[in-house]
Amino acid sequence: MKCLDRALAIDPRNLIAWSNKGTVLIQLGRLAEAISCFDKVLTIDPQDAIAWNEKGRALANLNRGEEAISCHDQALAINQRDPIAWNNKGRALADLGRFEDGISCYDQALAIEPQDAEAWYNKGATLTELKRHEEAIGCYDRALAIDPENAFAWTNKGAGLSQLGRHEEAIGCLDRALAVDPRDTFALTNKGIELHALGRREEAISCYCSALAIDPRHTLAWLNKAYSEDALGRKREAAVSYRKFIELGPRQYSHQIARARQRLVELESMPM
């Protein structure tokens, strides 16, 4: 960052330095500052498609989806065959719940660049939102054929297989994700859920404990740990796990929190 600032002190119209600084700021999560950098670029050169794309990406990360889409449209007006712009526009549309429109954008990106692993992954994630799990798995397979080290694709493929009741295959995918990133708490928790579904509750609890050793505030690990402990009749431990889930659970889990509270009352009325 200091090198970029020095370059801009020498030449305030250095487009490459402004653009690179904006990209670094996105990586640091300083999104408003990043947008200002791309605005500097676009004031000097309104035809800079990369700056439009990067500004759109920063806006999408701020949940300003409509503005993000406008930026990607500007990039596409400059170059209609820009697969990055199509992919980014697809993500912004999907974030707004416009899943079919998002898929159309991914298809445009893939028609231009069939080896775009990110576009295949994003299309799979959007198909998952539509519960089109077989199609989603096919997209994850295409992404993994290009990039076998994509832990997110392995995890999401596992989730899709789980929805189809193919739990052993799901565990295999989650193991592949964990081979790439052993500290992936989402994959560890999902593996626990699959093991629980197969009746392998002790192994499931081991996965949840591993996830919680990495992230002690992982709400779904606490909840599913409680379910497995409860199923094994380990009431005292289940009560502790339910309490932790109730304590940490965010608002979107209000239904699960209500059920956990009810079960906790039942457990506390039983002899431990």
N, C-alpha and C positions, 0 to 999 in steps of 0.2 A: 504493500500500500504506500509506503514512504517513497519508493522509487516512482510510482505513478504520480504521486503528488509533486515530486521534484520535476518530473517531465512536464506536468501541467503548469508549474510555476514558470518554466522556461517558455512553453508554448501553450497558452490557454485554449488554442483551437486544435489541439492534438486529438483527433477523433478516436484513434486507437486507444490512447491513454484513458479518455473519458469512458469509452465502452468497456475496457478491461476493468477499470475501477468499479463501474456499475456491476459487472459480473461478480467481482470479489465481494462487493457489499451484499449481493443476493446470498452468496454462500455464508456470509456472516449473519444473515437475518436482518440486516439493516436496510429494509426494503424501501422506505421513503427516500433515504439518501441515494439508493440505487436508481430509483425513478428519476431523481433530479439529474443524475449523471447522464442517463439516456436522453432526457429532455435537452441537455446541453448538446449532445450529438445531433439530435434531430432539428435543433434550431439552426445548426450549421449545415447539416445535410439531411433534408426531409426524405431523401430516397434511400437512407441506410436501413435496409430490411433487417439486419441483425439487431440494430438498436430497437426497432419496433417490436421484434420478437422478444427481446430480453425485457423491455418495458412491460410487455404483456405478461410475461412470466412473473415478474415482480408484483404486478397488480393482481394476478390470480392468487398468489400467495397471501395477499391481503384480503382475499375474498371479495375483490372488486371485479367479478367475473365479466360483467357486460363491458366494462372498460377494457379488460384484457382482450376480449373478443374483437373489439374495435381495433386494437393494436395489431392483432394477428391479421385482420382484414387489410390493414394498411400494408403489412409485409407482403400479403398475397397480391395486392394490387401492383406491387413492384415486381414480384416474381410469382406467377401462378403455380409454378412447379417447385415450390419450396416445401420439401417434406417436413421440415422442422416447424414451419408455420402451420401446416395442416395438423400436425400432431399436437402442437400447443393449443390450437383452437379447439381440437377435439377434447382435450383435457378440460379446458375452461367450460365448454358446453356441458360435459359430463358433470362437472362440479355444480352446475346450475340445475342438474336433474334432467337435462335435455339429452338423454342417453342415445336415442336413435340418431340425432343430429351429430353427436360426438362420434358414433361409429362410422357415419358417412365421411367424416373428416379423416379418421384413421384409414379408411379404405382409400381415400385420395392419396394420403401419404404413402401407403403401401403400393399403390399403383405406380408411383414414381420411384420408390426405393423399397423393393420387396425384402431386403435384408435388414430393415430397420427393426431391431429387437425391441426398442422402446415402444414403437407403434403397435407391434404385435401384443406386447404386455398390456398396454393401455386399452387396446380393443378387448382383450380378455377380461380385464378388470371391469370394463363397462358392461360387457355381456353378463358377467357375474351379477352386477346390480340388477339386471333384467331377469335373473334366475335361468339364463340359457347356459346351463353348466357344461353340457357336452361341447357346445361351440366355444365356450370360454377355454376349456381344457385344450381344445385344438389350437387356439391362439397361444396359450402358454407353451405348448409343445413347439410351435414355430419359433417363439422367442428363445426357448432353451436350446433349440438346434443351433441357433446363432450364438447364444451366450449361455453356455452350460453353468456358469458361475452366478447366475442371477438368482439370489436367494429369495427375493420377493416372488419371482415366477414359480419357484418350487413350492413356496408356502401357499400361494394362491391356487396352484394346481391341486395341492393337497386338500384345500378347503372345498374345491369343486368336487373332487372325488368323494369327500365326506358327505356332501349333499346328495350324492348318488348312492350312498350306502356302501361305498368301496373303501372300507376303513383300513384294511391292510395296505392297499396301494397308497392311500393317503399318508400312512406312517412312513412308507418308503420315500415319498416326496419330502416330507418334513425332515427326515434324516438327511436327505441331500441338502436341504436348506441349512441344517445345523452343521453339516460338514464345511459349508462355506463360511458360516458365522455361528460359532457355538454359543454366542451370547444373545442370540435372537430370541427374546422372551416371547414374542408372538408365536414363533414356531414351536418353542418348548411347551407353551400353554396349549396350542392346538394338538400337539402330539399327545399331551395328557388327555385331552377330550376324546381323541380317537381310541386310546388305550381303555379309557373308561367305557366307551361304547362297546368294546370287545370283552368287557368284564374283567379287564386286567387293572384293577383299582390300585393295587400297591405300586405298580409301575407308573400309573397315572400320577399318583401323589408325588412320586420321585421327580417327575417332570415339573410339576407345579412348584415344588420346593426349589428346584434348580432355577426356575424363572424368578422366584421371589428372592433368591440369594443375589440375583443380579439387580432386580428392581423390586424392593420391598413394598412398593405402592401399586403393584400391578393388580388392578381390581379383578379382572377376569380370572387370574390365577388363584386369588383368594376364594372367589365364588366356586370355581370348579374343584378346587381342593376340598372345600366344604362338602360338595356333592359326593365326592369319592369317599371321604371320611364318614359321611352320613350313611352311605350305602354299605360300608364295612361295619357299621354299628359303633364307630368310635365317636360317641356323642360329645364328649368333652372337647376333643380336638375340633370336631365339626362346629361346635358352638363358637370356639375361638375364631375360626376361619370365617364364619358367617358375620361375626361382630366386625372383623376387619373389613370385610366387603361392605357392610353397611356404613362403616366409618368413612371409607375411601370412595365409595361408588358415586360417580357423577350423575347429574340429573337424567341423562338419557337412559339410565338403568333403573328408572323409578319402579317399573313393574317387577324387575328382579329384586330390587331392594325390599319392596313390599312383601314378596314371597319369602325372602330371607328372614325378615322380621317375624313373619308368621311361624316359620319353621323354628326359629330361635326360641320363641315362646313355648312351642311344643317340646323342644328339647329340654328347656329349663324346668318344665313341669315333670320331667321324667327323672327317676333316680340315675345318677351318673355312675 
